[in-house]
Amino acid sequence: MSTQLDLDWYLSDVDYADDRDFPGFRDTDVVDGELTAPIVPIAPDEFRCGGCYLIRHRSQLSRSRQGTPICRECD
C-alpha cells in the first residue's frame, strides 16, 4: 500500500526532462498561432466505430452492439 511519502519520494527521484531538451529542437520550431483544419462531416456511407472511434466505410461494419456500430477490426 502506497503512502503519500512513498509517492513524494518517487516523484522527487524522477528526472523530468524539459520539453526543449530533445536533440534537434530549436526555439524557432515553436510556432505562435492557431492550427486550422477543415471539418468534414461523416458521409452517408460512413459510420463512427464505437470501439476505436474511427470513421469507417459502411463496408467495414461488422455488427451493432447495443445500438453502437462496430467495425470488423474491433469485432
C-alpha positions in Angstrom: 0.0 0.0 0.0 1.5 3.3 -1.1 1.6 6.3 1.0 1.9 10.0 0.1 5.5 9.9 1.4 6.3 7.0 -1.0 4.9 8.9 -3.9 6.7 12.1 -3.0 10.0 10.2 -2.8 9.4 8.6 -6.1 8.5 11.8 -7.8 11.5 13.6 -6.4 13.7 10.8 -7.7 12.4 11.0 -11.3 14.4 13.3 -13.6 11.9 15.2 -15.8 13.4 16.5 -19.0 12.4 19.9 -20.2 10.4 19.7 -23.5 13.3 21.5 -25.2 15.9 19.0 -24.2 15.4 16.9 -27.3 18.1 16.7 -30.0 17.4 18.9 -32.9 14.9 21.1 -31.1 15.3 24.8 -31.7 13.3 27.7 -30.2 12.5 28.7 -33.8 10.5 25.4 -34.1 7.8 26.9 -31.9 5.1 28.5 -33.9 2.7 31.0 -32.4 -0.8 30.9 -33.9 -3.7 28.5 -34.5 -3.7 25.3 -36.4 -6.6 25.0 -38.6 -8.1 22.1 -40.5 -11.3 21.7 -42.3 -14.1 19.8 -40.6 -15.6 17.3 -42.9 -18.9 15.7 -41.8 -19.4 12.0 -41.9 -20.6 10.9 -45.3 -23.9 8.9 -45.6 -21.9 5.7 -46.4 -19.7 6.1 -43.3 -20.0 5.4 -39.6 -18.1 6.0 -36.4 -17.0 2.8 -34.8 -17.9 2.5 -31.1 -14.7 0.5 -30.4 -11.9 2.5 -32.0 -13.9 5.7 -32.7 -12.5 5.9 -36.2 -14.7 6.9 -39.2 -15.1 3.8 -41.3 -16.8 3.0 -44.6 -20.1 1.0 -44.2 -18.4 -2.0 -45.9 -16.3 -2.3 -42.7 -19.4 -2.6 -40.5 -19.4 -5.9 -38.6 -22.3 -5.5 -36.2 -24.0 -3.2 -33.8 -23.5 -3.6 -30.1 -26.3 -2.1 -28.1 -27.1 0.2 -31.0 -23.5 1.2 -31.5 -21.9 0.3 -34.8 -18.7 -1.8 -34.5 -16.1 -2.2 -37.3 -14.6 -5.5 -38.4 -11.2 -4.8 -36.7 -12.9 -4.2 -33.3 -15.2 -7.2 -33.5 
